Amino acid sequence: MKRGVLARWAAHLPLTEKTPHLTLGEGDTPLISAPTLARDVGCAELWLKFEGQNPTGSFKDRGMVVAVAKAVEAGVHSAVCASTGNTSASAAAYCAAAGIRCNVVVPEGKVALGKLAQAVAHGARIVVLRGNFDAALIRVREIAGRTGIALLNSVNPHRIEGQKTAAFEIAEALGEVPHAVALPVGNAGNISAYWRGFRELGERRPVMLGFQATGAAPLVSGVPVAEPETIATAIRIGNPASWKTAVEAQRDSGGLFAAVTDEEILTAYRRLSSEAGVFCEPASAAGSSATGGPRAGADAMADCGSLSPWPVSTATIV
C-alpha cells in the first residue's frame, strides 16, 4: 500500500505535529522505460514518469494533499480554485477527504468534462465564469484574499512543496538524477516544483525542458497570450502564475522552452499509447512531443547535449 506524500516525504515538507495525516494514496508513481522513443530522441535511456497513477489521475494530487492538509491545520473550512480540469478534480477529492467545502471556478466551454465530473462527484460547488483560465485565476485570488478561504491553485506555496516530491522519486528510482527532464508547461507550477526538488537533492541537476502548445506559448514568446488556444486544455494558459520561477528553472538549468503544435501533441499522444503502453491526456503528451515530430520538440531534445555540462544519456519525460 502507498504511504502517501505526507508520510513518505515528511522530512522534506513543511509539516508540524498539527498537520493532519491526510492521504488518498498519492505518489510513488512508476517510471516506465521507453526504448523506442529513446532511440528517436538519441538518449541511451528515456523514462516516462507515469503520474496518471495518482488518485485523481494527475500529478496535482501531490501538491493538493499538502495544500489541503495545511488548510485544515490552519482551521480553514472552505477552499477555492480555478481550473480547466485537473485541479478541480484533485481539489474536490482532497477537500472531501478532509471534510472541508470546495468551490471550483471554471472558464466557460474551456474545461475537461471528464475531470469536472470528478469534482462534481466529490461534492464541489461549480461556478462557470465567462473568459479563460487566466481570468478565472484572477477572480479566485480576489475571493481568497477577501474572504480568507484557502486558495488551492499552484500559487499556493504548499502545492509546489508537494509536487517537488516527484523529483525525489525519479532520482531514487534511477539511482541518480537524470540528465534532462521534459515537462508540459501551462501555469508553470510543475516545472518550478521539479526544479526545487532537484535543487534540494544536491549539486548535480538536470536540464529542464518546458513544452507549450503553439497557441498558448507565452514562455516561448516572452509575452502573455491574451486568447490562448490549443487542444490540450490543461496547458491552455496565456499568463502563467509561476512565470518567474519557471524562467529561473529554465535559465539556471541551462534548459529551454519550446512550442509544439497540436498536431505534434496528438502524434505524441498516439505514440505513447501504441509504443509505450501509456494512455494520457493531450497536455501530458506535450513533453513527449520531442519524440513525435521534426519541429521544435525534437530540436529541443536534440539540443540537450549542447545545453548540458555532461552528455545526455538519461532523460525523463513527465
N, C-alpha and C positions, 0 to 999 in steps of 0.2 A: 504494500500500500504506500502511496506517495505521502511524504510527511507534510508537504506544503511549504511555500516560500518562507513564511514567518519562522517555522521551526528549523527548516533546513539551513537558512542563512541568517539566523538571528544575530550572530556576531557582527554582521556587516550591515545591519539595518537599524534605523533609529527607534528601537523598541524600548519600552520600560516595563516595570513589573505590572503596570496597569493596562498595558496593551492586551486586548483580548486575543485568545489563540484562535483566530478565525482562519478557516481554510475550506476550500471545496476540492482540494487535491490538485492545485495548480503547480506548475513547474516540473522539473525532471523530465522534460520532453527529449525525444531521441535525436541523435544526429544520423542522417541517412546518407550512405555513400552513393555518389552519382558518377560512376566512372565514365559513362558515355559523354555526359556534359563536361566532365573534367578534360576529356580528350579534346573537345571542341574549343574549350577556353585556353587550353595549353598548360593546365596545372597538373601536377602529379596526383594530387588528391583534391576532390571537391566534395563538400559535405553540405547537406540541407538540414537546417535546424527546423524541425517539424513542430512549430508552435500550435498547429491545429489540434494537438492532443491536450491542450489546456481545456478546462471545464466548459467554457462557452465557445471554444474553437478559435481563440485569439490570444496573442501574446499579452493583450491588455489585462488579462487576469492577474499577471504577476504584479503589476503596479496597483491594480484595483484593490487587491486584498490588503496591501499596506495602507492605501489611502482610506479605505473604509474602516479598517481596524483603528487607525489613528483618529478618525472622526468619532467613532464610538468612545474611544478613550477620552476625547475632549468633551464628551457629553452632548454631542450633536445628535438630533433626532430626525433630520431631514437632509437630503442631498440633491444636487442638480448637476446635469451635464448637458453639453451639446454633442450631437453625434450624427454620423452618416451611417451608423450601423453597429460596428464592433463595440464602441464604448457604451452604447445603450444597453446591449446585451450583458456586458460584463458588470456595469454599474448596477443594473437591476438585480442580477443574480447575487452579488455580494451584499447589496443592501437588504435583500430579502433574507439572506442567511444571518445578517447581523441584527435584523429587526428594526431597521430604520426606513423611512419613506424615501422613494426615489422619483425624481422628476426629470424627464428627458425632453429636451428641445431639439427637434429635427427640422432640417430645411425641407420645405415642401417639394415633393417629387424628386428628391435627391438623397434617398436613403435606401439601404439594402433591406428589403422587406423581410427576408429570412432572419436577419439579425433583429430587426424591430419586433418580429414575432416572439423572440425570446424575451425581450423586455416586457412585452405585454403579458406573457405567461408568468413572469415573476412579479407581476403586480405594479409595474411602474406607471406613473401618470405621464402620458404622452402629450406634448404641446407642439403643434405644427406651426412653423414660422415661415413667412414669405421671405425669400432670399436664399443665400448659400450658407455653407457651414461657417464661414468667417463671420457672417452677420449673427448666426446663432451663438457662436462663442462669445462675441461681444456682449450679447444680451445676457447670457448666463453669468458672465463675470460681473456684470452690473447687479444682477439679482443676488449673487452670493455676497458681494461687497455690501449691499444694502441690508440684507436680512441676516447674515451670519451663518447661513446654512452651508454645508460642505460643498465645495466645488470639486468635481471628480475628473475633470479633464487633465491632460498631461501638464498643464501649468501648475498643478498641484505637485510640489516637490516630492511628496511621498510616492507618487506614481513613478517618477524616474528612479527613485531608490529601489522600488520593487522590480522594475524592468531591467535594471542593471544585472540582476542575478542570472540572466541568460548568458551573459559573457562569462560568468564564473563556470557555468555548466559546460560551455564549449571548451574552455581551457582544460577543465577536469576530464572531459571525455576524450579529448585528443592527446592529453598529456603535455600539451604546450599551447601557446597562443598561436592561432593561425596567422598566416602572412597577410591575408586580406579578408575583409568581411564586406559583403554586398547586401544592402538593405533597400526596400522600398521606402520612400520618404513622402509623407503627407504633412502632418503638423510638426514633424521632425523631433518628437519626443523620444522615439525609439533609438534613432541613431545617436542622440545625445546620451541616452541611458547606457547603451552598449559601450560608448567611449568612456563613460565614467567607470563602468565596471572594469574595463581593460586597464585603465589608468591605475585603479586600485590594486590590480594584480601584480604590477611591477614595471620594470623599465621597458621590457620588450612589448611592443604594441602593434596591432595590425594596421594596415592601410584601410581606411574607411571609405567605401564607395557607396554613394547615395543615388538612387534612381527615382526620377519623377516622370510622370506622363507628360508628353509634349504640350498638351493643352492645360497643364497645371504644373508648370516648372519654374516657380519664382526663384528658387535657389540656384537654378542654372542660369537664368537671365539676370539675376541680381535685383529684380524689381517685383513687387507684388502683382498678381494677376487678378484683375477685377472680377472676371467671369470665368473661373476655371471650368474646363470641360474634359472629361475622359470617361471611358467605360469603367475604369477602376474607381468605384465610388469612395473607397476608403482613403484614397490619396487625392481626391478632388478638392484640393485646398489651395487657395491663392495667396494666403499670407500666414505662413506657419508661425505658431505661437512660440516655438522653440528655435526660431531662426538663428539667433545669436549663438546658442550652444551647439547647434548643428554645424554652423560655419567653423566654429572652433575645432570641432571633431575632424572635419574635413581638412582644415588647414594644418592643425598640429600633427595629424597622422600622415600628412603628405598625400592625402586622398583627393577625391574629386566628386562633383555632382554631374550627372549626365541625364539627358532626356531620352525616353524611348516612346515610340508611337504605340497607339492602341493595337495596331496590327502586330507589332513585336511582342507586346504583352500577351496577346491571345495565342501567339505562336509558342511562347514560353509556357503558358498555361497548359497547352495541349502536350508539350514535350514532358513537362513534369509528370503528367498523368501517365502517358504511354511509355516513357523510358525510365522514370524513377519511381513510379507507383505512388506518387504523391498528388492528391487532389487538393486544390486550394482555390481561394477566390482570386479574381484577376489582379487586384492590388498586390497580393502576396507574390505574384509571378513577376512583378516589375524588376525585382532584384536579379532574377534569373534570366531576364531578357538579354543579358550579356551572352547567353548561350543560344539565343533564338534568332538572331538576325545580324546583318552586316553593318548596322549603323552604330549609333553612339554607345549602346550597351556593350557590344562586342569590342569596340575600340577601347572602352574604359578598362575592361578586364585585360585586354591585350597589353595595355599600358602599365599594368601592375608592376612589372619588373623595374620599369624606369622610375616609378614613384617610390619604390621601397628601398631601404638600405640593404635588403637581402633579397636573393632571387625568390620569386613566389613559387612555392611548391604546394602549399596547403591553403585552400580558400574555403570560406563558409558563406553560404547564401542563406539569408534569413527571410 
